[in-house]
Amino acid sequence: MTDLSGSMTQRTGAELLRLFGHRDWIEDLAFSPDGRSLVSASRDGTIKVWQVSTGEFLCDLFTSPVNRPFRLTFCPPDAKLAVRLERGQILLLDTSTNLP
């Protein structure tokens, strides 16, 4: 669900979008290399993908209740996403089919 009630212009520094969907604290955020998507990692064990222009939730890219994602970084130019998981592993995800 997206709350557009505070939408204004970028020049004002006012809220543009508020994204809802995670059930716990958000640990990290990363914009896709083209800036069209935002990826969020949460203590709820999910990595969610959002469309920046509309705030629309696109998909859960990853879900794990026992090995939660904590840090995200994109690896341009091919839209791979490196994820540091709670238990010390590093996950490399191909996001090319999940991003707009």
C-alpha positions as CSV (number, residue, x, y, z in Angstrom):
1,M,0.0,0.0,0.0
2,T,1.4,3.4,-0.9
3,D,0.4,6.6,1.0
4,L,0.6,9.5,-1.5
5,S,-1.0,12.1,0.9
6,G,2.4,13.8,1.5
7,S,3.5,14.0,-2.1
8,M,5.0,17.2,-3.2
9,T,7.9,18.2,-5.4
10,Q,11.5,17.1,-4.9
11,R,12.7,20.7,-4.4
12,T,10.8,21.1,-1.2
13,G,12.4,18.1,0.6
14,A,8.8,17.1,1.5
15,E,7.7,13.4,1.6
16,L,7.1,12.0,-1.9
17,L,6.1,8.4,-1.0
18,R,5.7,6.2,2.0
19,L,6.0,2.5,1.4
20,F,4.2,-0.1,3.5
21,G,4.8,-3.8,3.5
22,H,7.5,-4.9,5.9
23,R,6.4,-6.3,9.3
24,D,9.6,-5.3,11.2
25,W,12.5,-2.8,11.1
26,I,14.1,-2.1,7.7
27,E,17.9,-2.8,7.9
28,D,19.0,-1.5,4.5
29,L,17.9,0.1,1.2
30,A,19.4,0.2,-2.3
31,F,18.4,1.8,-5.5
32,S,18.8,-0.2,-8.7
33,P,21.6,1.0,-11.0
34,D,19.0,2.7,-13.3
35,G,17.2,4.3,-10.4
36,R,13.8,2.8,-11.3
37,S,13.6,0.3,-8.4
38,L,14.2,0.4,-4.7
39,V,15.1,-2.7,-2.8
40,S,14.5,-3.0,1.0
41,A,15.9,-5.6,3.5
42,S,14.0,-6.1,6.7
43,R,14.3,-7.9,10.0
44,D,11.1,-9.7,9.0
45,G,13.4,-11.8,6.7
46,T,12.3,-10.4,3.4
47,I,13.8,-8.4,0.6
48,K,11.1,-6.4,-1.2
49,V,11.3,-4.6,-4.5
50,W,9.4,-1.3,-5.1
51,Q,8.9,0.8,-8.2
52,V,10.3,4.3,-7.4
53,S,8.0,6.3,-9.7
54,T,4.8,5.0,-8.2
55,G,5.7,3.3,-4.9
56,E,4.1,0.1,-6.1
57,F,5.3,-3.1,-4.4
58,L,6.6,-5.4,-7.1
59,C,7.7,-8.6,-5.4
60,D,9.5,-10.4,-2.6
61,L,12.9,-11.1,-4.0
62,F,14.0,-13.2,-0.9
63,T,12.3,-14.6,2.2
64,S,13.9,-16.4,5.1
65,P,12.6,-16.4,8.7
66,V,15.9,-17.8,10.1
67,N,18.6,-16.1,8.0
68,R,17.5,-12.5,7.6
69,P,19.1,-10.0,5.2
70,F,21.0,-7.1,6.6
71,R,22.9,-5.3,3.9
72,L,22.3,-4.7,0.2
73,T,24.4,-3.4,-2.6
74,F,23.8,-3.5,-6.4
75,C,26.6,-4.5,-8.7
76,P,26.2,-2.6,-11.9
77,P,25.9,-2.9,-14.8
78,D,24.0,-6.2,-14.8
79,A,21.7,-5.6,-11.9
80,K,23.1,-8.3,-9.6
81,L,22.3,-7.7,-5.9
82,A,24.8,-8.7,-3.2
83,V,23.1,-9.4,0.2
84,R,24.8,-10.0,3.5
85,L,22.7,-12.4,5.6
86,E,22.4,-12.6,9.3
87,R,24.4,-15.8,9.7
88,G,27.4,-14.5,7.8
89,Q,26.6,-15.7,4.3
90,I,26.7,-13.5,1.2
91,L,24.0,-14.1,-1.4
92,L,24.3,-12.9,-5.0
93,L,20.9,-12.5,-6.6
94,D,20.1,-11.9,-10.3
95,T,17.4,-9.1,-10.3
96,S,17.2,-8.7,-14.0
97,T,13.9,-10.5,-14.3
98,N,12.3,-8.9,-11.1
99,L,13.0,-5.2,-11.8
100,P,10.9,-3.0,-14.1
